[in-house]
Amino acid sequence: MNYPDGQNVKLGDIVDLGGGMEGVVIIDVENREFTDRFDMSVVLFLESGIMIDTNNIGLLHLPANHDHYIRLIRRK
């Protein structure tokens, strides 16, 4: 999955989702990568996208075709 500017989304990236919502990328579904706080068993039913741990609504699945909604704030 990529940001609108073409950069690859990476685990640990802090992202802006708009409307004051920010979060941290914790799972890359397509590449089967995840942080040590979570494992893939929570998203085995998903086929694409990323999971973001947000600051105000908890976990959010963002499908790959919705990548235009996020902006990279900071890379770890």
C-alpha positions as CSV (number, residue, x, y, z in Angstrom):
1,M,0.0,0.0,0.0
2,N,1.2,3.5,-0.8
3,Y,0.7,7.0,0.4
4,P,-0.7,9.5,-2.2
5,D,2.8,10.7,-2.9
6,G,3.9,7.2,-3.8
7,Q,5.9,6.2,-0.7
8,N,5.3,2.8,0.7
9,V,3.3,2.5,3.9
10,K,5.5,0.9,6.6
11,L,4.8,-0.5,10.1
12,G,5.2,2.1,12.8
13,D,4.4,5.0,10.5
14,I,2.4,7.7,12.2
15,V,-0.4,8.8,9.9
16,D,-3.0,11.6,9.6
17,L,-6.4,10.3,8.6
18,G,-8.1,13.7,8.5
19,G,-10.6,15.3,10.9
20,G,-8.1,15.3,13.7
21,M,-7.6,11.6,13.7
22,E,-4.1,10.2,13.8
23,G,-2.8,6.7,14.3
24,V,0.1,4.2,14.0
25,V,0.3,1.6,11.3
26,I,0.3,-1.7,13.1
27,I,-0.5,-4.4,10.5
28,D,0.3,-4.6,6.8
29,V,-2.3,-7.2,5.6
30,E,-0.9,-7.8,2.1
31,N,2.7,-8.4,3.3
32,R,1.6,-10.2,6.4
33,E,3.7,-8.0,8.6
34,F,2.6,-6.9,12.1
35,T,4.0,-5.2,15.2
36,D,4.7,-7.1,18.4
37,R,1.5,-5.8,20.0
38,F,-0.7,-7.7,17.5
39,D,-0.6,-10.8,15.4
40,M,-2.1,-11.7,12.0
41,S,-4.8,-13.9,13.6
42,V,-6.9,-10.8,14.2
43,V,-7.0,-10.0,10.5
44,L,-6.7,-13.3,8.7
45,F,-10.1,-12.7,7.0
46,L,-8.8,-9.5,5.3
47,E,-7.1,-9.6,1.9
48,S,-5.6,-6.1,1.6
49,G,-4.8,-2.9,3.2
50,I,-3.5,-1.9,6.6
51,M,-4.6,-1.7,10.2
52,I,-4.1,1.5,12.1
53,D,-4.3,2.0,15.9
54,T,-6.0,5.4,16.0
55,N,-6.0,8.0,18.7
56,N,-9.8,8.2,19.0
57,I,-11.7,5.2,17.6
58,G,-9.3,2.3,18.2
59,L,-8.4,-0.1,15.4
60,L,-9.2,0.9,11.9
61,H,-8.9,-1.3,8.8
62,L,-8.1,0.8,5.7
63,P,-8.5,-1.2,2.5
64,A,-5.8,-0.7,-0.2
65,N,-8.1,1.2,-2.5
66,H,-8.6,3.9,0.2
67,D,-4.9,4.9,0.5
68,H,-5.8,8.5,-0.7
69,Y,-7.2,9.1,2.8
70,I,-3.9,9.0,4.7
71,R,-0.9,11.2,4.9
72,L,2.4,10.3,6.5
73,I,3.3,12.4,9.5
74,R,6.4,10.7,10.7
75,R,8.3,7.5,10.0
76,K,9.8,5.6,12.9
